[in-house]
Amino acid sequence: MHELVLRGGTVIDGLGGPAVVADVAISGERVTAVGAELGPARRELDVTGLVVAPGFIDPHSHSDMVPLMAEPQPFKLLQGVTTEIVGNCGFSFAPLDAGGIEAAGALFAEIAGPVPVSPLDFAGYLAAVDAAGSANHIAALVGHNTLRVQANGMDETLRPGALEQMCRLADEAFAAGAIGLSSGLIYPPGSYGDTEELVALARVAHRWNRPYTTHMRNEDDRLAEALDEAIAIATRARVRLQVSHCKVAGRANHGGAKMLLSKLHDARLAGVDVRGDVYPYRAGGTFLNALLPGSAQVGGTAALRARLADPAARAALRAQAEDLTQPNGFWARVTPADVLVTTHLARPDAIGRTLDGLAGGGDAFDTLCELLIADPGAGMVITMMAEEDVETIMADPLVGIGSDNGPPVGLQHPRTWGCFPRVLGEYVRERGVLTLPEAVRKMTSAIADQFGLAGRGFVGAGAAADLVVFDPATIGHEGTYEVPDVRPVGVVHVLLAGHPVVVGGDYAGERHGRVLRG
């Protein structure tokens, strides 16, 4: 006898196959059968008229510290997400000691949310997540920025032996269970690293058969050059490549999606196992300091504050930021009205206001500098993309869906609460950019395959019993940049390792997530 059978649903297998009406039987943590007349079960759920799909896998999450929050956080389960991959953009929360935290603590604070950052090696971080329990499964990447902070502080030039130490730390992280290597090459100190440094680390990932994910060095004027670098790193290190949050940023570059996709396809034809992910919004979310050149942060937080407080150094940074011939941050590629402050520890009155509004008719660059002096780790939502590019990238078969969420507190980007339902409502049902089977594939098997998550991302006998049941006629999210934390609609049930954790649209209150180790 089965433990649970979902009766009469429309099954979408996650592999891109057509929808079929079938029952799904579950025992323990596995799907045991899919079909008709599967026999009796101890418990049944009538899901007639609803879609049964694999639980969604978010390849680009910043929920690293969410499991350590005091209360369980179901914001991803309520979207149908059963697995999150954390440690993205080069920022993992291990390995870090007290010196590393002191050197770059402001860079980690915004992602950490209300949880204090503690010294941990990678095994210790995973053990802490396991001990705390998570609302959904967590798999973790080890970040290049973190490795560099730990071995080299916030210095621009590598000290003798620092790269060797970074490689040793990466090897230890993979041994502990890190599922890949990430980079965030617009963020200091990762931005100070060159291609050779990244190839050396990616070759460590190769020895463990782990992928390399990258927030590339540039996503606007030098996008083509940044793509070439990412592909070269993957080629030389012989690793799978995941291009994070594929986009074409900056108004002067709108319409460049076809170039981006052409490079991905050419690389794949040349033998690189490359994929990407995208979120369904024109605005991104990141650190407010990303508006400045990376040189502003050489030496760490104290050095940044000193530069911004010095009139001559500030003027030099302004001149550098306005130089469009170099990748000097986002300042000259957007307008102050495009920048919405979302987190600020010292100026809560700034949260929810644009940089233009905060300047009040004054100099917006000076306003930016004053905000960063007060909180170097402040966050922003920044409108950079064209809708046509978002749709073109999303429709490509090599690109999956990833949220790039922050912690579910305060004024975060709406993708934190609604990325996956928004795709299924807005881009599948309303606009027809994707078919439903293709959208589900982009949220499931396409991600599981790239990150080596065996047994996940499909509905079939032997698959992990991580499942989402949703109403395709109603699923969606109405959150906005000003009011983002709106609960999505249309997700009816979610199963995690066979446990019903969302029932009738409501979170059951239990933590059944676990760490998925490489």
N, C-alpha and C positions, 0 to 999 in steps of 0.2 A: 504493500500500500504506500502511495506517495504521501509525503508530509503536506504538500500544498499543490493545488492545481489552479492555474489561472484559466478560466473557461471562456471560450468564445471570442477571444480578442483577435485583432488584426496584427499578426506577427510580422515585424520588419527585422530581418536577421542581422543587420549591421554590416553585411558584406556587400550590400548594393543590390541584392536580389529583390524580386517583386514581393509585395505584401501578400500574405496568405492568411486566411482565417483558420486558426488552429488553437488547440489547448497547449499549455506549457506546464509540465510537471517538474516539481522541485523536491529534492530530499537532501537534507543536510545543507551543504554549501554549494551544491551543484544542480544544474538543470539535468534532469534524467531523461526527459523525452519531450518531443514537440510533434503534435499531430492530432488525430481524432481518436476518440474512444480509448483514452489512456488509462481508464480504470479508476477505482475509488481513491479518495484522499482524505486525510484527517481534517483538512481544511480546504475550502474552495472560495475563490473570489470570482464573481461574475464580472467580466470585463468586456462584455459585448459592446461593440461600437467604439471601443477604445484601442489605441495602438499599444502593443507590447514590444519593447525594444531593449537592447542591451543598455545597462546604465551608462550614462555619458562619461567620457574621460576627458578631463580638462588638462591639456598639455602645457598650459601656460598660466600658472597660478602663483600668487604671492601669499598664500595662506600658511606660510611656514610656521608661524607661532600661534595660529588659531586653535590648534588642539590643546594648547597650554592655557587657554582662557578658562576662567572658573566655570562657566556654564557651557554646555554643548551648543554648537553653532550650526544650525541646520540650513543655512542660507544656500548652500550648494545642493543639498538633497532636495530642497524645494524646487530646484531647477531640473532635477533628474540626474544630477552629477553624482556618481558613486565613487569616482577616483580622481584625485587632484595630483598633479605633478608640480612640486614646489622647488625652490632653489633657482629660479629663473633669473635672467638678465645679469648673471654673474654674482648674484647676492644669495648665497646660502648662509644659514645661521651657524654653520660649523664648517671647518675647524676655526675657532676663535678663542684666543686667550685674553686676559685683561688688557694687555698692551694693544692688541688689535681692536678691541672694543673702544679703548680710549682714543685711538688714532682715527677711527672712522665711525664712531657710534652714531653720529647724526645721520649717516647714510642708511643705517639699519632701523632707526627709531620709527620712521614713518611706516615702514612695512611691518614692524613688530606690533604696532597698535598699542594696546594697554599692557602688553607683556614685557617685562624687563629682559634685556639681552644678557645672557650669562655665558661665562667661559665654558665651552664644550668642545670635545673632539667629535668627529662625525658619528662614531658609534654611540657616543653619549647623547647626541641630539636625537638620533633615532630611538634610543632607549627611552628618552624623556617623553617623546610623542607616544610611544607604545604604552608607557606607564600611565599617562594622562588619559588615554583613550581619545578617539576622534569620532566625529559624527559620520565621516566617510573615510575611505581608504586614502592613504598618503604615500606617495613615492617621491623621493628627493634626489635632485641633482646637486652636484658640488660646484660652487661658483668660482670663476676665475678671479673676480674682484676680491672675494673672501680669501682665496689662496694667496693673492698678492699682498693684501693687507697683513696677513699673518706672517709672511716671509719678508716683507719689505716696507711695512707701514704705508704711508701715503707719499713716499718718495717717488719721483718720476723715473729716475734711473735705477736699474736693478743693482743691488749690492752684490759683492762676490758671494757666490753660493746660493743666492736667493732662488734662482730658477730650479736648481737641484732640489732645494727644500720644498718648493711648490709641487714639483713632480712627486716627491715622497709623500706629501700630504694628500695629493690626489689619489695616489695608489692606496693609501690607507683608507680613504673615503670609499673607494670602489670595493675594497675588501670588506668594509663594514656594511655595504649595501647600497651605495649611491648608484642610481640607474643611468647616470650620464654626466657630462660636463657642460656647464653653461657659461656664456660670456655676455657681458653688457658693455660694449665697446664705445658707448658715448659717455659712460660714467667713470670718473676717476675712482680708484687708480687703474681700473681695467683699461681705460682709454690710453694709458701710457705704455701699454704693452704692444710689441710689434708682432708681425705675422710669425716670426720664428719662435717667439715665446708661446704663442697659441698652438703652433704645430707640435712643439715639444709636449705640451700638456695633452693635446688631442691624441698623441701617440700612446700616452699612458691609457687613455680611454680605449684605444684600439686593442691593447693587450687584454682588456676585460670585455671586449665586444660591446662597448657602451657608446651611445650616440653623442654627438656634439650639437648643442643648441645655441643659437646666437641671436642676441639683440645686436644687430650689425653696427659697424662703426659709423654708418651714415644711412639715413632713410629719406634724405631729401636731395640736395643738389649733387651729391656724389654717390647716389644709390647704386649706380652701375659698378662703380669702383669697389664699393663695399661688398656687393654680391660676388664680384670676382675674387675678393679676398676670402670670403666664407667658403666658396667652392674650392679655392686653392688649398685651404687648410684641410678640408675634408678629403680632397684628392691625395694630398701628400701623407696624411695620417691614416688614410683608409678607414674612415669612420662614416657612419650614417650622419646625415646633416639635417637638422631641423631649423628653418629660418623662422624666427619668432615674429609674431604679429606683423605679417607682411603688409606693407603700406607704401604709399608714395606721398611723402609729406612736403608741405610748402606749396603755396599757390602757384609759384612759377613752374612747378613740376607736375601739376595735375595732368592726367592723361597718360602717365608713364607706366600704368599697370601692365600693359602688353610687353614692355621691355623687361620688366621684372620676371614675368612668367616665362618669357622666351629664354632667359638665362637659366631658370630652373629646369625647363624642359631640355635645353641643350646639355646641361650638366648631367641630367639623368641619362640621356642618350650616350653620353661619354662614359657612363659607368658609375656615376656618383649616386648613391641612394639618398636623394634629397626630397624633402617635403617641407611644407610650411604650415603656418596657422594664421588665422585672421579673426578679428572681432567685428561685430556688426554695427560699427559706429564711425562717424567722421572725426570724432575727437579721441585723443589718447589721454592717458593719465600717467604722470611721472613726477619726479622731483622738480620743484621750482628752480633749483640751481641748474637744471639742464638748459635753461635759457642762456647761460653763460658759457664762455670757452672753458675747456677742461683745465687750462692752465690756472684758472682761478683757485682750484682746490689743491694745488701742489703743496704738500706739507701738512695737510689736514685742516680741521675745523678752525683752529686758532689762526692759522695762516690765512685762510679764506676771510675770516672776519677782519683781520688786520688790513688786507688788501682793499676790501670794500669800504673800510672806514677812512682810508688814506685818499685824499682828493686826486693826487697824481696817479696812483695805482688804479683808482676807479676810472679815471679818464682813459687810461691805457687799455683797460678791459673793455670799455665802451667802444673804443676804436677797433679793437680786435673783434668784438661781437658783431660789429656792423660790416665787417669785411666778408662779403659774400663769395670771395674766391677761395675761402678756406672753411673747413668744417668747424665753425666756432660757436656751436650751440644754436638754439632755435630763435634767438632774439630777433634777428633780421629777417626771419622766414615766416613770422606771424605778426599780428598786430597786438597791442596791449588788450584790446577788446576780446581777443581770442583766448586769453589766459584767465581761467577761473581758479582762485585759490581754494583748495579743498581741505588742507590741514595746516595749522600754524599753532605751535605750542605757546608762543608768547603773545600773539595777537588774535584771540578768538573772534574779534570784531572784523577781521579780514576774511574769515571763512565765508564762502558763498558770494564773494564779490570779485569782479574782474580787476585786473591790474589797471586798466583804464579808469575804472570807477574809483579805485583806491588812490590813484594819482590826483583825481579831482581837478583836472585841467593843468596840473603841474607836470614835471618831468617823470615819465613812467619808469625810465631806467634808474633814476635815483630812488624811486619808490621800491623797485625790485631790490636794489642793493640794501636798503634799510630793512626790508622784510627778511632778507637772508642773513643779515647781521643778527637779527633777533632770533631767527630759527633757521639754521643752515639746512635742515632736513625737511622744510615745509614742502607740501605737495600741491599739485595743480592738475586740472583738466585743461587740455590745450587742443583747440580745433585746428586740424592740419590737413585733412584729407578731403577728396572729392567723392561724392556718392557713386559716381560712375566707376571710379577706380575700386572702391570697396566691393561693388557688385561683381566687377570683372574678376578680381582676385578670388572672391568667395566661390565663384562658379567653376574655377579651375579644379580638375580632379586631384592635383597634387597638394591642394591646400585644405587643411582641416579647420576646425573651429576651436579657438582658445580664448579664454576670457581676459587674461591679464588683470585679474581682480586684486584689490587690496584687502586688508582686514575689514570685516563687516561692522565698522564703527564710524560714526561721524559722517561727513560729506565725502564719500567716495564716488568714483565713477559708477554710473548705473549698471555697467557690465558686471559689477560685483554681485548684484542681486538678480540680474535678468538676462545675461548673455544668451544662454541656450534657448530659453523660451522665446526670446526676441527673434532669433534666427528662424525658429519653427513657425512663429506667427507671422512676422513681417516679411521675411525673405522666401519662405516656402508658400504659405497659404495666401498671403496678400499680393506679393509681387511675382511669384513664380520663378525666382532666380534659380532655385534648386527644387528638384523633386524631393518628396519625403524620404524615399529610400536612400537617395544620395546624401541628403542632409544628415541622416542618421549614420551612414557610413563615415562621414567626415567627423562625427562626434564619438566614434567608437573604434571600429577595427583599424581605421587609418592611423589612429593614434596608438592603439595597443601594439600594432606591428612595429611602428617606428621606435618605440621605447622598450620593446622586448617584454611586454606584459602578456605572457603566454596564458591561454585559457580565458582571456577577457576580450570584450569588444564584439561578441557575437552571441546569438541565441541558438543553441543547439545542444544536443546531448553531450555532457561532459564540461560544458562551459560553466564558469563561475556564475552563481545565482545572484548576480548584481543586475537588476532589471528596473526599468522605468515603464510605467503605464500612464499614458497621457491622452487627452482629448484633442485630436488634431483640429477640431472646429473652434476651440476656444483658447488653446495655449498661446501665451504671449506675456509681455511685460510692458507696463505703462510708465516705468520710472523715467525721470528726466535728469539732466545735469543738476538742476536746482533741487529736485526732490527725488533722489535716486533709490532710496531704500523702500520701494514699493514691493509688496509680495507678488510674485508671478502667479498667473492663473493657468489652469489646465493640466497641471501635474497631479494625478489622482493617487497613484500608489508608487512607492519605491521600495525595492527589496535590496538588501545589502547582505551578502553571504547567506542568502536564504531567509533572513529576518525581515519582516515588514517594518520598515522604519518611517515611512510616510504612508498613512492609511486614510483614504477619503480626503486627501489634500492636507492633512494635518500631521505634523511631526509627532512621532510616538514617544520621544523623549529619551531614547536609549542610544548609547554610543557603541556601535558594533564595527566601527572602522578599525583598520589595522595598518601597520606599516608594510608596504610591499617593497621588499629588498631586491636588488639586482642579483 
